Amino acid sequence: MSDNTQKPETMTGTVIEALPNTMFMVRLEDGTEKLTYLSGKMRKFRIRVLVGDTVTFEVEPYGGKGRIIKRT
């Protein structure tokens, strides 16, 4: 059996805008902006993410939204 699952690419950026439904606009180091949402574990344990926080997120392989997995 071969394992075809790939690890999602992780990136780091700064939250520049908080949007409804726990979505955030994140600016990367190169200046591009990415729409992200909060992961289920962060919602479950009520981890707060505020504008100005540095976050780590996984990028979907199809170029869609990112999922915030860690607040640093």
C-alpha positions in Angstrom: 0.0 0.0 0.0 1.2 3.4 -0.8 0.4 6.5 1.2 -0.6 9.3 -1.2 -1.5 11.8 1.5 0.6 14.9 1.5 1.3 17.2 4.4 -0.2 20.6 3.8 2.3 23.5 3.4 2.5 25.7 6.5 3.1 29.4 6.4 3.4 32.2 8.9 1.8 35.6 8.7 0.3 38.5 10.7 -3.5 39.0 11.1 -4.5 42.3 9.6 -8.3 42.0 9.7 -10.9 40.0 11.6 -13.9 39.0 9.6 -17.2 37.3 10.6 -17.5 33.5 11.3 -13.9 33.3 12.7 -12.3 34.2 9.4 -9.2 36.3 9.2 -7.2 38.1 6.6 -3.5 37.3 7.1 -0.5 39.2 5.5 2.5 37.0 4.7 6.2 38.2 4.9 6.3 38.8 1.1 3.3 41.2 1.3 0.6 38.9 -0.1 -2.7 38.5 1.7 -4.5 35.2 2.4 -8.0 34.5 3.6 -7.9 32.0 6.5 -10.3 30.4 9.0 -9.8 29.1 12.5 -9.2 25.4 13.0 -11.7 23.2 14.9 -9.4 22.6 17.9 -8.8 26.4 18.3 -12.6 27.0 18.2 -13.1 24.1 20.7 -10.6 25.4 23.3 -11.6 29.1 22.6 -8.2 30.3 21.5 -8.5 34.0 20.7 -6.9 35.4 17.7 -6.6 39.2 17.5 -5.5 41.7 14.8 -1.7 41.9 15.0 -1.1 38.3 16.2 1.4 36.2 14.3 -0.2 32.9 13.3 0.9 29.7 11.6 -1.6 28.2 9.0 -1.9 25.4 6.6 -2.5 26.2 2.9 -5.0 24.1 1.0 -3.4 22.4 -2.0 -6.0 23.9 -4.4 -5.2 27.5 -3.7 -8.2 28.2 -1.5 -8.4 29.4 2.1 -5.8 28.7 4.8 -6.6 27.1 8.2 -5.0 28.7 11.2 -3.5 26.0 13.4 -1.3 28.0 15.9 -1.1 31.4 17.4 2.5 32.5 18.2 
